[in-house]
Every structure is written in C-alpha cells, then in structure tokens.
Amino acid sequence: MALLGLAVALAAAQSSAAGAGPLAKMPPTGVQTCLALDANKDDWPTPQPCNGTGPLRLLPKQDGMLGAGLPAYEAVAGRPLTECVRDRVSGLVWEGKPDSGQLQRMATTAGPQGTGKLLDSYGPHNAPRPGSRANTDAYSYHGDGRPGDAMAYVTQVNAMRLCGYTDWRLPTTAELFGIADVNTLMDTDEASRRLAARRPSIDERWFPNTVAGHYLTSEPMDQTRMWCVDFRKAFVYGCNRRMRSHTQPLFVRLVRGPEAPETGRWREAADERGVPGGVVEDRLTGLVWRRCEEPRTWNGRRCTGSARRYGYVQAVRHAGGQPGWRLPTVKEMNSLVERWFEKLDVPPADFPATGAEPLRRGFWSSTVCTASPETDTARASISAWALGDEGNLYCEARVMGLGVRLVRE
C-alpha cells in the first residue's frame, strides 16, 4: 500500500506534459581545468588550464574547451533572490530561500565548539513552521501531504503564489544537479576549507542562504530512499526519505519550467555514415547522442560489437578521435539517466532500442573533479566526474574502467 501511495502521489503532483516542449538546455559546469599529458614524464596525466597556455599537450574536446562559459542566472521581474532566480541557460526558475537566522548558530555552537553537530542531525530547529520557507526547514517525503512532508510544502508554496507562479514542483535529479557547482572539489585544500566553513557547492551570489546539506528531488530510489543532491560536494545518491535511518535533515528547493515529456522526447536520425537511426536527438535538451555505447556501431537494426570499459585517459583519447563527437560533460551525462522506483535506465527506457548490454560499471564524463599539480614529493594527479552503476554521481579515479557514450550539439 505504501508503494502504491508513493507512486500515486508522484504521478499526481509531479505530472509531465506529453509531447516535445521548450528546450531545457543543460547548464555549463564552468570547469576550466583539463587533462594534459606530460611528454617529459612518459605522458603522465597532469592537470592544466583548458585555455592551452600551459606547456603540456592537452587532449581535445574536453569540458572546459567547449566555450560554454560559466553558469548564468538572473533575477525574475525584480523579485529578491530570496524568492526566485532564473537559470538563463535552462530557462528554469528556482525558488530562493530566506535566512532562518539559525544556520550560523548550528554551524558554530552545537556540540563541541565549531563542529556543527546540530547541522548534520535533524532536530527541532529543522521543523517547518506554518507558512515558512526558511533555508533550514527540512522535510520528509511520504508523498501524502502530511505536515512536514515535502509535498505539503509544494502545495503551500503554490498557494502562496511565490513570484506570481502556481506551478512550483520538486526538481528532478538532473535539474537539481544542474545548479550544483561541480568545481568545489578541484583544489583539495580549498575543498577542505569549504567543508569546514559549511559553504555549499552552489553559486552563493545567486542562491544565498543555501545550506551545505542534502536536497530532495522528485525521484524515488526505492521504498525507503529518494534521490538527493548533496550540496556539500555536489554528489548524487540516495537519502532516507523519512529521515529515520539517516539523521541528516533533507532540505527542499522548488523549481518551475519545462519538464521532460512523457512521450516524443527522442527522435532518430541518420548518423554520419548515412545509416538511419544511428543517432538519437534529445528534444528536451537539444543534445544528439550516438545510439550505441562505444565502440559499438549501429547497422540499421541493432548495435553490433561489444561495449568496452575505458580508463579516463583512454576515454578522452577515444572521444577525441571521433570526428564531430565528444565525451559529455557530467551534467549532460546525467541528462541521459532515468531514475525511477527501484529502476535505473541509461539511456531511458523510451530511448530507441539498441540491444545494448546493461549498465555495469557506469560512464565517464569529460568533467575534471579534482586536480593536483606535481610537487617535490608527489606526482601530478587528476580525477573526473562519473556516473555510477547505481545512478550516483561522484568523483572517480582515472584508472577505473567505465563505459563511454558520445554526444554532440
């Protein structure tokens, strides 16, 4: 019965319009660090600025070379950022958050001085008051609209006509991850300072009062968990939707705007060899994907050959050798994931059939997540964002063998 209730609540409250609608382009990551090879050290993988000003050999067509720039936002009709803000790339409008006045207290005085224990444990300070939209309010997800439930909050905000709108909803994982700042792990020392200072992985100039914690999406993982975005490190994984077995409070930031259509999202087209159906256009994001996982090829009826697993350097090299194609950014890779109740599809279930092997060990993106230059005591190191086999997004060591899918605009 609980399973049915959750599914019904999601269907009723998070419905999508059928057919292709306005484009919701994927926001850029803003990453400016790329993978280079040091010829003086047997092509050792080394980080270097993507603008090519360094001495090493940069591999082509990486995230930071796309010229997409930084994420871009704007105010909505003169409204304060504590009410709403618009993503200029995706067109989505995001809920802003007013300050409860409790965040600094929670981060500095709870438990031993400066440990912030209260911030990481749900308590009375997180209980929403009637009519409140405070940044430290936390919500469970039962899906039945009970007090303190995320769907009750959606109803409340729509009744308030926040920023003049009545179609606010919980975001999908791809939408919420789209505003995460994936650069915050790049410098390991700076990342440690950010974590210690409780600074969130988001542009705080446009999203003030954001808590460095877990934020709910609209997508259930299973009977007890929802997909969440952790705005401490920008990772994506499952959170306990009732805040029982995990003590972390679950925060909510609503969104409004174009949704993935229930039908008509994908359109087949001929590939560069002229083979019909060799590429698939995403009519939501405007991206075009190779139909088959690398290095398989489409013969007009099915994908032929066997999928490979690549290390990160191999993946970037392989993509660089495919004219017109590239490795997707981490936000683009995430747009190809369909997360649903006890089900994960990459690509989504309604993506044109490929006969492909099931997802086993995840996929690489072209987005660097951590980078350390060579020092007197250590060699240079570099890691990249990856999509895991369970649908999580995280920073992966370059030697891991993962799958590759290629994309173009």
Summary of the structure (lengths in Angstrom):
residues: 409
radius of gyration: 21.5
end to end distance: 43.8
largest distance: 66.0
contacts: 1326
relative contact order: 0.15
helix: 17%
strand: 24%
